[in-house]
Amino acid sequence: MSNNTTLLYGIKNCDTIKKAIKWLDANKIPYAFHDYRVDGLDSALLESLCQLSDPQLMLNKRSTSFRALTDEQKENLDNESLKALFLATPTLIKRPLLVNNDSAHLGFKADQYQAIFS
């Protein structure tokens, strides 16, 4: 991940991703989009994302993927078990995950993006 490239991670049919892309395009912010379903998620990429963001914060507890987990899985959510779950089910990662200037930002809010890129 180079310092001057803005990267957006998620899945393209996610409504929040669509809002983030629309905002980036409208504000003429160059970025690369990484779709977990198309481009995949391997342990090296996940590890680099976890260096930038806390896996506990990355967990999307509102996702249908999270609701599908067993009670046992939900009880044992330390960072290592989260990483294994993320690799098996990338849709558990909160979207979008925006990486800009070696810092990660989760979710999309227009005012947050405005502050990041101002």
N, C-alpha and C positions, 0 to 999 in steps of 0.2 A: 504494500500500500504506500504509494508515494504521497508526500505531504500536500501537494497542490491539486490532487484529484479528489473530487467529491464523488463518493460512492453511496448508492442507495441500495439497501438490501431488503428483500421481501418477496412477495408473489404478486404478479401483475394484475390478478383479478381482485385484489384486496381494495376495498373502497378508500381506505386511508392512504394506501400507496398511490392510488389515482389522484387523490387530493394533493399529495406531496409532489408528484410529477407535474401536475397542472401548475402548482405554485412555482416550481423550479423553472419550468418552461416559460411561464409568464414573466418571470424575473430574469430571464436569459442567463441562468446559472448553468454552466456546463457540468454534466455529471455522467457517470456510468451507472447503469442499473444491473444489479445481480439478482436474478430470479432463482430462488432456491429450487423450484421445481424444474427449471430448464437448465440452469448452470450448476446445480448441485450445491452441497455443503459437505466439505470434508473436514477431518479433524484439524488440519493445518489452518484452514480459514477460520474455523470455529475458535481455535486457540487464539488467533490474532484478534478476533472480535472480543473475546473474553478478556484480553489484555486491556482493551479500551473501555469495556463496559462490564459491570458486575452481572454475572449470570443470574443472580436472584432478581435483578431489575429487568433483565431481558425476558423473563418468563411472562408470557401473556396469559394471565389467569382468566381472561374473559373469552378466550378462544374455545371453539368447539373441540379442538384437539386436547385442551386442558381438561375440559369436562369429561372427555372420553377416558382419561387416565383412571386407573384403579385407585381406591382409597389408599392402598399400600404405597403405590407410586407417589401419591400426593403427600404422604407422611414423611417420605425419605428424600426430601429435595435439597440435598447438599450440592455444592458446586459440581462435584464429579458426577453425581447421578443426573444432574440437570444437563451437563454436557452430553451424556449418553442419550438422554431423551431428545435433546436438540438435534443430534446427528440422525436419530431414528425418525424424528418428526419435526422438521424445520419450522412447521407452522406454529409450533409452541413459542417461537421467538417473536417478541413484540415487534410490530411493524409500524412504520418503516424503521429500519436501523440506518441512520445516516452517519457516514464517516466523513469528516471534513477537518483538515489540518490536524490529523492524528488525534481527534477527539470524536467520541460517539454520542449520538443523540437519539433517543428512542421516542417513537410516536411522532405525530405531526400536529403542530399548531402554527398557524401563519405567523403570529407574533414571535414565536420561538425561532422560526426560520429567518424572519426579518432580522432578529438580533444576531444570529449566527453569521449571516452574510452581509451585515452592514459594516 
